[in-house]
Amino acid sequence: MRFWGYETMLRKKLTWAAVGITFVAIVALGLYVRLRESQPQPTAPNYLASPSHTDTSDTTVFVTRTGMWYHRGTCIDLRKSRIPVKLSQVQQYCRPCSKCRPPQ
């Protein structure tokens, strides 16, 4: 009868521990992805859906889907979403961005 040495038993236990941790991580990632997919996506604010007036000479600024500030077209905060609107439409709802300092 052959007995395993301490190193062999330790190696087997560590291998099974790694397999268990990997399994738990994969299950947790799957649950996270499923949870993210089931959450409702944010919608555009109401002032974008129905403009109060259409003045073509007004300056165009940009807002994000969920933001409360308006920006210049070159602002770094517009990486994920960029919705062009007229300045007169958003002045009463949004504040100017402190990073890019759009017109007021």
Biopython code that builds the backbone (N, CA, C, O; Angstrom):
import numpy as np
from Bio.PDB.StructureBuilder import StructureBuilder

atoms = [
    (1, "MET", "N", (0.850, -1.170, 0.000)),
    (1, "MET", "CA", (0.000, 0.000, 0.000)),
    (1, "MET", "C", (0.894, 1.231, 0.000)),
    (1, "MET", "O", (1.861, 1.318, 0.758)),
    (2, "ARG", "N", (0.550, 2.189, -0.873)),
    (2, "ARG", "CA", (1.376, 3.375, -0.992)),
    (2, "ARG", "C", (0.674, 4.562, -0.334)),
    (2, "ARG", "O", (-0.518, 4.779, -0.550)),
    (3, "PHE", "N", (1.405, 5.319, 0.457)),
    (3, "PHE", "CA", (0.844, 6.507, 1.109)),
    (3, "PHE", "C", (1.322, 7.757, 0.389)),
    (3, "PHE", "O", (2.474, 7.866, -0.031)),
    (4, "TRP", "N", (0.401, 8.685, 0.266)),
    (4, "TRP", "CA", (0.772, 9.951, -0.358)),
    (4, "TRP", "C", (1.555, 10.810, 0.609)),
    (4, "TRP", "O", (1.323, 10.803, 1.817)),
    (5, "GLY", "N", (2.476, 11.540, 0.048)),
    (5, "GLY", "CA", (3.242, 12.441, 0.874)),
    (5, "GLY", "C", (2.450, 13.714, 1.160)),
    (5, "GLY", "O", (1.411, 13.967, 0.552)),
    (6, "TYR", "N", (2.946, 14.478, 2.064)),
    (6, "TYR", "CA", (2.273, 15.716, 2.454)),
    (6, "TYR", "C", (2.175, 16.679, 1.283)),
    (6, "TYR", "O", (1.147, 17.336, 1.117)),
    (7, "GLU", "N", (3.215, 16.778, 0.469)),
    (7, "GLU", "CA", (3.219, 17.697, -0.673)),
    (7, "GLU", "C", (2.161, 17.321, -1.699)),
    (7, "GLU", "O", (1.495, 18.194, -2.256)),
    (8, "THR", "N", (2.002, 16.028, -1.951)),
    (8, "THR", "CA", (1.014, 15.570, -2.930)),
    (8, "THR", "C", (-0.394, 15.878, -2.451)),
    (8, "THR", "O", (-1.223, 16.337, -3.236)),
    (9, "MET", "N", (-0.678, 15.636, -1.184)),
    (9, "MET", "CA", (-2.001, 15.940, -0.648)),
    (9, "MET", "C", (-2.271, 17.434, -0.687)),
    (9, "MET", "O", (-3.374, 17.861, -1.029)),
    (10, "LEU", "N", (-1.276, 18.224, -0.341)),
    (10, "LEU", "CA", (-1.438, 19.668, -0.363)),
    (10, "LEU", "C", (-1.681, 20.168, -1.786)),
    (10, "LEU", "O", (-2.513, 21.050, -2.000)),
    (11, "ARG", "N", (-0.965, 19.616, -2.748)),
    (11, "ARG", "CA", (-1.144, 20.002, -4.147)),
    (11, "ARG", "C", (-2.559, 19.667, -4.622)),
    (11, "ARG", "O", (-3.183, 20.469, -5.317)),
    (12, "LYS", "N", (-3.065, 18.497, -4.253)),
    (12, "LYS", "CA", (-4.418, 18.102, -4.652)),
    (12, "LYS", "C", (-5.462, 19.006, -3.998)),
    (12, "LYS", "O", (-6.429, 19.398, -4.650)),
    (13, "LYS", "N", (-5.285, 19.335, -2.743)),
    (13, "LYS", "CA", (-6.236, 20.222, -2.062)),
    (13, "LYS", "C", (-6.226, 21.606, -2.687)),
    (13, "LYS", "O", (-7.283, 22.207, -2.881)),
    (14, "LEU", "N", (-5.045, 22.115, -3.004)),
    (14, "LEU", "CA", (-4.965, 23.431, -3.641)),
    (14, "LEU", "C", (-5.580, 23.424, -5.034)),
    (14, "LEU", "O", (-6.208, 24.399, -5.447)),
    (15, "THR", "N", (-5.399, 22.330, -5.751)),
    (15, "THR", "CA", (-5.997, 22.219, -7.086)),
    (15, "THR", "C", (-7.517, 22.245, -6.986)),
    (15, "THR", "O", (-8.174, 22.965, -7.739)),
    (16, "TRP", "N", (-8.078, 21.472, -6.073)),
    (16, "TRP", "CA", (-9.531, 21.460, -5.909)),
    (16, "TRP", "C", (-10.048, 22.793, -5.389)),
    (16, "TRP", "O", (-11.153, 23.201, -5.749)),
    (17, "ALA", "N", (-9.292, 23.470, -4.567)),
    (17, "ALA", "CA", (-9.693, 24.794, -4.100)),
    (17, "ALA", "C", (-9.721, 25.781, -5.264)),
    (17, "ALA", "O", (-10.634, 26.601, -5.359)),
    (18, "ALA", "N", (-8.735, 25.710, -6.143)),
    (18, "ALA", "CA", (-8.701, 26.587, -7.317)),
    (18, "ALA", "C", (-9.874, 26.297, -8.248)),
    (18, "ALA", "O", (-10.473, 27.220, -8.801)),
    (19, "VAL", "N", (-10.203, 25.016, -8.422)),
    (19, "VAL", "CA", (-11.347, 24.647, -9.255)),
    (19, "VAL", "C", (-12.641, 25.198, -8.646)),
    (19, "VAL", "O", (-13.495, 25.716, -9.365)),
    (20, "GLY", "N", (-12.780, 25.088, -7.344)),
    (20, "GLY", "CA", (-13.978, 25.601, -6.670)),
    (20, "GLY", "C", (-14.086, 27.114, -6.779)),
    (20, "GLY", "O", (-15.168, 27.639, -7.040)),
    (21, "ILE", "N", (-12.991, 27.813, -6.586)),
    (21, "ILE", "CA", (-13.006, 29.276, -6.682)),
    (21, "ILE", "C", (-13.336, 29.716, -8.105)),
    (21, "ILE", "O", (-14.081, 30.675, -8.304)),
    (22, "THR", "N", (-12.786, 29.018, -9.092)),
    (22, "THR", "CA", (-13.081, 29.333, -10.488)),
    (22, "THR", "C", (-14.563, 29.123, -10.788)),
    (22, "THR", "O", (-15.186, 29.942, -11.463)),
    (23, "PHE", "N", (-15.120, 28.030, -10.289)),
    (23, "PHE", "CA", (-16.541, 27.753, -10.505)),
    (23, "PHE", "C", (-17.412, 28.839, -9.880)),
    (23, "PHE", "O", (-18.355, 29.316, -10.511)),
    (24, "VAL", "N", (-17.109, 29.226, -8.663)),
    (24, "VAL", "CA", (-17.882, 30.270, -7.991)),
    (24, "VAL", "C", (-17.762, 31.594, -8.744)),
    (24, "VAL", "O", (-18.749, 32.319, -8.870)),
    (25, "ALA", "N", (-16.580, 31.918, -9.243)),
    (25, "ALA", "CA", (-16.392, 33.164, -9.992)),
    (25, "ALA", "C", (-17.200, 33.161, -11.284)),
    (25, "ALA", "O", (-17.783, 34.182, -11.650)),
    (26, "ILE", "N", (-17.243, 32.031, -11.977)),
    (26, "ILE", "CA", (-18.009, 31.940, -13.225)),
    (26, "ILE", "C", (-19.501, 32.078, -12.943)),
    (26, "ILE", "O", (-20.207, 32.764, -13.683)),
    (27, "VAL", "N", (-19.983, 31.445, -11.899)),
    (27, "VAL", "CA", (-21.401, 31.558, -11.542)),
    (27, "VAL", "C", (-21.736, 32.991, -11.157)),
    (27, "VAL", "O", (-22.769, 33.515, -11.574)),
    (28, "ALA", "N", (-20.885, 33.631, -10.374)),
    (28, "ALA", "CA", (-21.132, 35.009, -9.965)),
    (28, "ALA", "C", (-21.133, 35.950, -11.168)),
    (28, "ALA", "O", (-21.962, 36.858, -11.239)),
    (29, "LEU", "N", (-20.223, 35.747, -12.104)),
    (29, "LEU", "CA", (-20.192, 36.567, -13.314)),
    (29, "LEU", "C", (-21.461, 36.373, -14.138)),
    (29, "LEU", "O", (-22.013, 37.343, -14.657)),
    (30, "GLY", "N", (-21.922, 35.149, -14.262)),
    (30, "GLY", "CA", (-23.160, 34.878, -14.986)),
    (30, "GLY", "C", (-24.356, 35.557, -14.341)),
    (30, "GLY", "O", (-25.204, 36.110, -15.042)),
    (31, "LEU", "N", (-24.440, 35.524, -13.007)),
    (31, "LEU", "CA", (-25.528, 36.199, -12.301)),
    (31, "LEU", "C", (-25.446, 37.707, -12.476)),
    (31, "LEU", "O", (-26.472, 38.370, -12.632)),
    (32, "TYR", "N", (-24.244, 38.252, -12.454)),
    (32, "TYR", "CA", (-24.060, 39.694, -12.634)),
    (32, "TYR", "C", (-24.522, 40.129, -14.025)),
    (32, "TYR", "O", (-25.222, 41.131, -14.165)),
    (33, "VAL", "N", (-24.127, 39.371, -15.055)),
    (33, "VAL", "CA", (-24.518, 39.714, -16.422)),
    (33, "VAL", "C", (-26.025, 39.618, -16.574)),
    (33, "VAL", "O", (-26.639, 40.485, -17.194)),
    (34, "ARG", "N", (-26.625, 38.587, -16.022)),
    (34, "ARG", "CA", (-28.074, 38.424, -16.112)),
    (34, "ARG", "C", (-28.804, 39.551, -15.394)),
    (34, "ARG", "O", (-29.835, 40.025, -15.872)),
    (35, "LEU", "N", (-28.286, 39.978, -14.266)),
    (35, "LEU", "CA", (-28.895, 41.071, -13.513)),
    (35, "LEU", "C", (-28.789, 42.374, -14.290)),
    (35, "LEU", "O", (-29.748, 43.144, -14.332)),
    (36, "ARG", "N", (-27.642, 42.634, -14.906)),
    (36, "ARG", "CA", (-27.456, 43.858, -15.692)),
    (36, "ARG", "C", (-28.387, 43.895, -16.893)),
    (36, "ARG", "O", (-28.898, 44.958, -17.245)),
    (37, "GLU", "N", (-28.616, 42.740, -17.533)),
    (37, "GLU", "CA", (-29.491, 42.686, -18.696)),
    (37, "GLU", "C", (-30.946, 42.896, -18.318)),
    (37, "GLU", "O", (-31.722, 43.410, -19.124)),
    (38, "SER", "N", (-31.333, 42.508, -17.107)),
    (38, "SER", "CA", (-32.737, 42.614, -16.707)),
    (38, "SER", "C", (-33.106, 44.008, -16.211)),
    (38, "SER", "O", (-34.292, 44.309, -16.075)),
    (39, "GLN", "N", (-32.127, 44.867, -15.937)),
    (39, "GLN", "CA", (-32.427, 46.215, -15.466)),
    (39, "GLN", "C", (-32.901, 47.080, -16.626)),
    (39, "GLN", "O", (-32.364, 46.979, -17.729)),
    (40, "PRO", "N", (-33.907, 47.937, -16.390)),
    (40, "PRO", "CA", (-34.380, 48.803, -17.472)),
    (40, "PRO", "C", (-33.332, 49.855, -17.817)),
    (40, "PRO", "O", (-32.627, 50.361, -16.945)),
    (41, "GLN", "N", (-33.245, 50.175, -19.113)),
    (41, "GLN", "CA", (-32.298, 51.176, -19.574)),
    (41, "GLN", "C", (-32.870, 52.567, -19.315)),
    (41, "GLN", "O", (-34.073, 52.775, -19.468)),
    (42, "PRO", "N", (-32.027, 53.522, -18.926)),
    (42, "PRO", "CA", (-32.527, 54.873, -18.691)),
    (42, "PRO", "C", (-33.003, 55.505, -20.002)),
    (42, "PRO", "O", (-32.456, 55.248, -21.074)),
    (43, "THR", "N", (-34.024, 56.325, -19.882)),
    (43, "THR", "CA", (-34.570, 56.983, -21.065)),
    (43, "THR", "C", (-34.116, 58.435, -21.099)),
    (43, "THR", "O", (-33.628, 58.974, -20.105)),
    (44, "ALA", "N", (-34.283, 59.048, -22.248)),
    (44, "ALA", "CA", (-33.891, 60.445, -22.413)),
    (44, "ALA", "C", (-34.822, 61.341, -21.601)),
    (44, "ALA", "O", (-36.004, 61.027, -21.458)),
    (45, "PRO", "N", (-34.313, 62.447, -21.069)),
    (45, "PRO", "CA", (-35.174, 63.374, -20.336)),
    (45, "PRO", "C", (-36.270, 63.933, -21.235)),
    (45, "PRO", "O", (-36.131, 63.959, -22.458)),
    (46, "ASN", "N", (-37.363, 64.380, -20.615)),
    (46, "ASN", "CA", (-38.528, 64.842, -21.360)),
    (46, "ASN", "C", (-38.253, 66.053, -22.224)),
    (46, "ASN", "O", (-38.875, 66.196, -23.276)),
    (47, "TYR", "N", (-37.356, 66.923, -21.829)),
    (47, "TYR", "CA", (-37.135, 68.123, -22.617)),
    (47, "TYR", "C", (-36.494, 67.810, -23.960)),
    (47, "TYR", "O", (-36.513, 68.651, -24.859)),
    (48, "LEU", "N", (-35.924, 66.613, -24.117)),
    (48, "LEU", "CA", (-35.372, 66.226, -25.408)),
    (48, "LEU", "C", (-36.457, 65.687, -26.335)),
    (48, "LEU", "O", (-36.354, 65.814, -27.555)),
    (49, "ALA", "N", (-37.489, 65.090, -25.761)),
    (49, "ALA", "CA", (-38.538, 64.491, -26.573)),
    (49, "ALA", "C", (-39.456, 65.542, -27.191)),
    (49, "ALA", "O", (-39.914, 65.375, -28.321)),
    (50, "SER", "N", (-39.725, 66.606, -26.470)),
    (50, "SER", "CA", (-40.641, 67.622, -26.985)),
    (50, "SER", "C", (-40.013, 68.999, -26.831)),
    (50, "SER", "O", (-40.095, 69.597, -25.758)),
    (51, "PRO", "N", (-39.393, 69.507, -27.878)),
    (51, "PRO", "CA", (-38.768, 70.821, -27.762)),
    (51, "PRO", "C", (-39.821, 71.915, -27.590)),
    (51, "PRO", "O", (-40.886, 71.869, -28.206)),
    (52, "SER", "N", (-39.512, 72.894, -26.749)),
    (52, "SER", "CA", (-40.472, 73.956, -26.470)),
    (52, "SER", "C", (-40.589, 74.920, -27.636)),
    (52, "SER", "O", (-41.681, 75.414, -27.919)),
    (53, "HIS", "N", (-39.488, 75.198, -28.315)),
    (53, "HIS", "CA", (-39.530, 76.016, -29.511)),
    (53, "HIS", "C", (-38.309, 75.710, -30.377)),
    (53, "HIS", "O", (-37.290, 75.235, -29.875)),
    (54, "THR", "N", (-38.413, 75.976, -31.650)),
    (54, "THR", "CA", (-37.333, 75.632, -32.574)),
    (54, "THR", "C", (-36.724, 76.901, -33.144)),
    (54, "THR", "O", (-37.193, 77.414, -34.160)),
    (55, "ASP", "N", (-35.704, 77.398, -32.512)),
    (55, "ASP", "CA", (-34.998, 78.578, -32.973)),
    (55, "ASP", "C", (-33.706, 78.104, -33.631)),
    (55, "ASP", "O", (-32.817, 77.604, -32.940)),
    (56, "THR", "N", (-33.580, 78.249, -34.952)),
    (56, "THR", "CA", (-32.421, 77.718, -35.656)),
    (56, "THR", "C", (-31.163, 78.553, -35.445)),
    (56, "THR", "O", (-30.060, 78.067, -35.695)),
    (57, "SER", "N", (-31.300, 79.795, -34.993)),
    (57, "SER", "CA", (-30.119, 80.624, -34.772)),
    (57, "SER", "C", (-29.500, 80.392, -33.392)),
    (57, "SER", "O", (-28.477, 80.995, -33.068)),
    (58, "ASP", "N", (-30.098, 79.542, -32.594)),
    (58, "ASP", "CA", (-29.614, 79.270, -31.241)),
    (58, "ASP", "C", (-28.370, 78.388, -31.286)),
    (58, "ASP", "O", (-28.192, 77.621, -32.233)),
    (59, "THR", "N", (-27.514, 78.485, -30.279)),
    (59, "THR", "CA", (-26.286, 77.701, -30.194)),
    (59, "THR", "C", (-26.621, 76.255, -29.855)),
    (59, "THR", "O", (-27.505, 75.992, -29.039)),
    (60, "THR", "N", (-25.913, 75.314, -30.485)),
    (60, "THR", "CA", (-26.103, 73.897, -30.199)),
    (60, "THR", "C", (-25.126, 73.475, -29.109)),
    (60, "THR", "O", (-23.924, 73.728, -29.196)),
    (61, "VAL", "N", (-25.664, 72.833, -28.090)),
    (61, "VAL", "CA", (-24.860, 72.247, -27.020)),
    (61, "VAL", "C", (-25.221, 70.767, -26.957)),
    (61, "VAL", "O", (-26.098, 70.311, -27.689)),
    (62, "PHE", "N", (-24.557, 70.024, -26.095)),
    (62, "PHE", "CA", (-24.767, 68.586, -26.027)),
    (62, "PHE", "C", (-25.094, 68.169, -24.607)),
    (62, "PHE", "O", (-24.576, 68.742, -23.648)),
    (63, "VAL", "N", (-25.957, 67.165, -24.472)),
    (63, "VAL", "CA", (-26.281, 66.572, -23.178)),
    (63, "VAL", "C", (-26.094, 65.068, -23.297)),
    (63, "VAL", "O", (-26.004, 64.523, -24.397)),
    (64, "THR", "N", (-26.038, 64.405, -22.147)),
    (64, "THR", "CA", (-25.972, 62.947, -22.122)),
    (64, "THR", "C", (-27.360, 62.400, -21.843)),
    (64, "THR", "O", (-28.278, 63.156, -21.527)),
    (65, "ARG", "N", (-27.515, 61.098, -21.958)),
    (65, "ARG", "CA", (-28.830, 60.494, -21.715)),
    (65, "ARG", "C", (-29.314, 60.736, -20.302)),
    (65, "ARG", "O", (-30.506, 60.952, -20.087)),
    (66, "THR", "N", (-28.423, 60.704, -19.344)),
    (66, "THR", "CA", (-28.836, 60.780, -17.947)),
    (66, "THR", "C", (-28.307, 62.007, -17.224)),
    (66, "THR", "O", (-28.568, 62.182, -16.034)),
    (67, "GLY", "N", (-27.574, 62.852, -17.918)),
    (67, "GLY", "CA", (-26.894, 63.952, -17.248)),
    (67, "GLY", "C", (-27.786, 65.125, -16.904)),
    (67, "GLY", "O", (-28.896, 65.256, -17.422)),
    (68, "MET", "N", (-27.288, 65.973, -16.025)),
    (68, "MET", "CA", (-27.992, 67.178, -15.616)),
    (68, "MET", "C", (-27.216, 68.422, -16.030)),
    (68, "MET", "O", (-27.556, 69.528, -15.610)),
    (69, "TRP", "N", (-26.178, 68.255, -16.848)),
    (69, "TRP", "CA", (-25.357, 69.368, -17.314)),
    (69, "TRP", "C", (-25.342, 69.375, -18.829)),
    (69, "TRP", "O", (-25.551, 68.342, -19.465)),
    (70, "TYR", "N", (-25.096, 70.539, -19.407)),
    (70, "TYR", "CA", (-24.899, 70.603, -20.845)),
    (70, "TYR", "C", (-23.450, 70.954, -21.135)),
    (70, "TYR", "O", (-22.780, 71.593, -20.324)),
    (71, "HIS", "N", (-22.964, 70.523, -22.318)),
    (71, "HIS", "CA", (-21.544, 70.553, -22.614)),
    (71, "HIS", "C", (-21.261, 71.110, -24.001)),
    (71, "HIS", "O", (-22.152, 71.222, -24.842)),
    (72, "ARG", "N", (-19.988, 71.457, -24.216)),
    (72, "ARG", "CA", (-19.494, 71.737, -25.562)),
    (72, "ARG", "C", (-19.296, 70.399, -26.272)),
    (72, "ARG", "O", (-19.280, 69.352, -25.625)),
    (73, "GLY", "N", (-19.149, 70.423, -27.566)),
    (73, "GLY", "CA", (-18.972, 69.185, -28.322)),
    (73, "GLY", "C", (-17.671, 68.473, -28.041)),
    (73, "GLY", "O", (-17.550, 67.282, -28.331)),
    (74, "THR", "N", (-16.686, 69.168, -27.482)),
    (74, "THR", "CA", (-15.371, 68.569, -27.231)),
    (74, "THR", "C", (-15.179, 68.102, -25.793)),
    (74, "THR", "O", (-14.079, 67.693, -25.422)),
    (75, "CYS", "N", (-16.217, 68.153, -24.985)),
    (75, "CYS", "CA", (-16.081, 67.807, -23.559)),
    (75, "CYS", "C", (-15.823, 66.307, -23.392)),
    (75, "CYS", "O", (-16.372, 65.488, -24.128)),
    (76, "ILE", "N", (-14.985, 65.962, -22.421)),
    (76, "ILE", "CA", (-14.635, 64.564, -22.164)),
    (76, "ILE", "C", (-15.803, 63.791, -21.548)),
    (76, "ILE", "O", (-15.820, 62.562, -21.610)),
    (77, "ASP", "N", (-16.769, 64.477, -20.961)),
    (77, "ASP", "CA", (-17.914, 63.804, -20.359)),
    (77, "ASP", "C", (-18.899, 63.257, -21.391)),
    (77, "ASP", "O", (-19.858, 62.581, -21.019)),
    (78, "LEU", "N", (-18.687, 63.532, -22.662)),
    (78, "LEU", "CA", (-19.591, 63.064, -23.715)),
    (78, "LEU", "C", (-19.109, 61.770, -24.358)),
    (78, "LEU", "O", (-19.436, 61.501, -25.514)),
    (79, "ARG", "N", (-18.339, 60.966, -23.634)),
    (79, "ARG", "CA", (-17.788, 59.741, -24.207)),
    (79, "ARG", "C", (-18.859, 58.696, -24.506)),
    (79, "ARG", "O", (-18.796, 58.032, -25.541)),
    (80, "LYS", "N", (-19.842, 58.540, -23.619)),
    (80, "LYS", "CA", (-20.806, 57.455, -23.772)),
    (80, "LYS", "C", (-22.049, 57.858, -24.551)),
    (80, "LYS", "O", (-22.551, 57.064, -25.346)),
    (81, "SER", "N", (-22.550, 59.046, -24.350)),
    (81, "SER", "CA", (-23.707, 59.492, -25.118)),
    (81, "SER", "C", (-23.557, 60.978, -25.409)),
    (81, "SER", "O", (-22.960, 61.727, -24.636)),
    (82, "ARG", "N", (-24.111, 61.379, -26.537)),
    (82, "ARG", "CA", (-23.934, 62.745, -27.004)),
    (82, "ARG", "C", (-25.189, 63.129, -27.781)),
    (82, "ARG", "O", (-25.374, 62.691, -28.917)),
    (83, "ILE", "N", (-26.049, 63.941, -27.177)),
    (83, "ILE", "CA", (-27.312, 64.326, -27.793)),
    (83, "ILE", "C", (-27.276, 65.830, -28.058)),
    (83, "ILE", "O", (-27.202, 66.617, -27.114)),
    (84, "PRO", "N", (-27.327, 66.245, -29.333)),
    (84, "PRO", "CA", (-27.308, 67.679, -29.627)),
    (84, "PRO", "C", (-28.676, 68.308, -29.352)),
    (84, "PRO", "O", (-29.706, 67.769, -29.758)),
    (85, "VAL", "N", (-28.678, 69.449, -28.663)),
    (85, "VAL", "CA", (-29.900, 70.208, -28.389)),
    (85, "VAL", "C", (-29.580, 71.696, -28.477)),
    (85, "VAL", "O", (-28.415, 72.094, -28.450)),
    (86, "LYS", "N", (-30.601, 72.493, -28.581)),
    (86, "LYS", "CA", (-30.433, 73.937, -28.593)),
    (86, "LYS", "C", (-30.250, 74.429, -27.164)),
    (86, "LYS", "O", (-30.838, 73.888, -26.227)),
    (87, "LEU", "N", (-29.436, 75.451, -27.014)),
    (87, "LEU", "CA", (-29.131, 75.992, -25.687)),
    (87, "LEU", "C", (-30.379, 76.492, -24.989)),
    (87, "LEU", "O", (-30.525, 76.309, -23.780)),
    (88, "SER", "N", (-31.282, 77.119, -25.725)),
    (88, "SER", "CA", (-32.491, 77.652, -25.095)),
    (88, "SER", "C", (-33.391, 76.551, -24.545)),
    (88, "SER", "O", (-34.178, 76.802, -23.633)),
    (89, "GLN", "N", (-33.291, 75.335, -25.083)),
    (89, "GLN", "CA", (-34.108, 74.219, -24.597)),
    (89, "GLN", "C", (-33.613, 73.682, -23.258)),
    (89, "GLN", "O", (-34.416, 73.222, -22.445)),
    (90, "VAL", "N", (-32.326, 73.731, -23.021)),
    (90, "VAL", "CA", (-31.788, 73.086, -21.823)),
    (90, "VAL", "C", (-31.410, 74.054, -20.713)),
    (90, "VAL", "O", (-31.099, 73.614, -19.606)),
    (91, "GLN", "N", (-31.426, 75.337, -20.969)),
    (91, "GLN", "CA", (-30.990, 76.287, -19.946)),
    (91, "GLN", "C", (-31.839, 76.214, -18.681)),
    (91, "GLN", "O", (-31.314, 76.381, -17.581)),
    (92, "GLN", "N", (-33.120, 75.971, -18.814)),
    (92, "GLN", "CA", (-33.958, 75.938, -17.621)),
    (92, "GLN", "C", (-33.904, 74.600, -16.890)),
    (92, "GLN", "O", (-34.318, 74.523, -15.733)),
    (93, "TYR", "N", (-33.402, 73.536, -17.539)),
    (93, "TYR", "CA", (-33.350, 72.211, -16.921)),
    (93, "TYR", "C", (-31.957, 71.795, -16.473)),
    (93, "TYR", "O", (-31.811, 71.069, -15.490)),
    (94, "CYS", "N", (-30.935, 72.249, -17.186)),
    (94, "CYS", "CA", (-29.573, 71.780, -16.941)),
    (94, "CYS", "C", (-28.649, 72.930, -16.566)),
    (94, "CYS", "O", (-28.945, 74.099, -16.814)),
    (95, "ARG", "N", (-27.529, 72.568, -15.964)),
    (95, "ARG", "CA", (-26.492, 73.542, -15.622)),
    (95, "ARG", "C", (-25.323, 73.375, -16.575)),
    (95, "ARG", "O", (-25.127, 72.288, -17.120)),
    (96, "PRO", "N", (-24.537, 74.433, -16.790)),
    (96, "PRO", "CA", (-23.365, 74.288, -17.658)),
    (96, "PRO", "C", (-22.286, 73.440, -16.985)),
    (96, "PRO", "O", (-22.126, 73.477, -15.765)),
    (97, "CYS", "N", (-21.564, 72.692, -17.775)),
    (97, "CYS", "CA", (-20.473, 71.856, -17.288)),
    (97, "CYS", "C", (-19.338, 72.731, -16.779)),
    (97, "CYS", "O", (-19.003, 73.737, -17.405)),
    (98, "SER", "N", (-18.749, 72.363, -15.662)),
    (98, "SER", "CA", (-17.661, 73.147, -15.110)),
    (98, "SER", "C", (-16.315, 72.825, -15.777)),
    (98, "SER", "O", (-15.357, 73.584, -15.626)),
    (99, "LYS", "N", (-16.236, 71.703, -16.513)),
    (99, "LYS", "CA", (-14.988, 71.324, -17.167)),
    (99, "LYS", "C", (-14.808, 72.040, -18.506)),
    (99, "LYS", "O", (-13.747, 72.604, -18.771)),
    (100, "CYS", "N", (-15.852, 72.018, -19.355)),
    (100, "CYS", "CA", (-15.702, 72.583, -20.704)),
    (100, "CYS", "C", (-16.249, 74.008, -20.813)),
    (100, "CYS", "O", (-15.995, 74.684, -21.811)),
    (101, "ARG", "N", (-16.986, 74.472, -19.820)),
    (101, "ARG", "CA", (-17.541, 75.827, -19.772)),
    (101, "ARG", "C", (-18.257, 76.238, -21.050)),
    (101, "ARG", "O", (-17.774, 77.103, -21.780)),
    (102, "PRO", "N", (-19.411, 75.621, -21.330)),
    (102, "PRO", "CA", (-20.165, 75.983, -22.539)),
    (102, "PRO", "C", (-20.804, 77.363, -22.394)),
    (102, "PRO", "O", (-20.827, 77.918, -21.295)),
    (103, "PRO", "N", (-21.326, 77.927, -23.497)),
    (103, "PRO", "CA", (-21.963, 79.237, -23.393)),
    (103, "PRO", "C", (-23.191, 79.179, -22.498)),
    (103, "PRO", "O", (-23.842, 78.142, -22.374)),
    (104, "GLN", "N", (-23.493, 80.317, -21.875)),
    (104, "GLN", "CA", (-24.652, 80.385, -20.995)),
    (104, "GLN", "C", (-25.639, 81.285, -21.617)),
    (104, "GLN", "O", (-26.713, 81.505, -21.057)),
]
sb = StructureBuilder()
sb.init_structure("model")
sb.init_model(0)
sb.init_chain("A")
sb.init_seg("    ")
for serial, (resi, resn, name, xyz) in enumerate(atoms, 1):
    if name == "N":
        sb.init_residue(resn, " ", resi, " ")
    sb.init_atom(name, np.array(xyz, "f"), 0.0, 1.0, " ", f" {name:<3s}", serial, name[0])
structure = sb.get_structure()
